[in-house]
Amino acid sequence: MNLNICGVNISKKKNILYGLTKIYGIGLSLSNKICFDLKIDIKKKIINLKEVEINRLVNYIRKLNIENDLKILNKENLRRIISLNNYRSYRHKKKLPCRGQRTKTNAKTRKKMTHEII
């Protein structure tokens, strides 16, 4: 009872507006824009979509940078920032906040994060 769009299973019980947000890289505003561009009612359930609407939706979403493409693009941008060897790249390397937040009492979450940078 799921619809597979670009490798993501979306429950057919959900509204199209909130169902599209399950795809990495699509939030509420982009989901709303997609529905507006394709002239799909945002209150419509995914199960009530016609085959033609689903095909138009899939073709529209394939043109966007989503899921793995977006993750790869974000990693490349982070690597580019780190290669510049400036204050911001230093903060990224040390896994500290790089946008001016205080670190004396806060930033424990950022320090604990074990995400891969390089």
Buried (B, 14 or more C-beta within 10 A) or exposed (E): EEBEBBEBEBBBEBBBBBBBBBBBBBEEEBBBEBBEEEEBEBEBBBEEBEEEBBEBBEEEBEEBEBBEEBEEEEBEEBEEBBEEEEEEBEBBEEBEBBEEEEEEEEBEEBEEEEEEEE
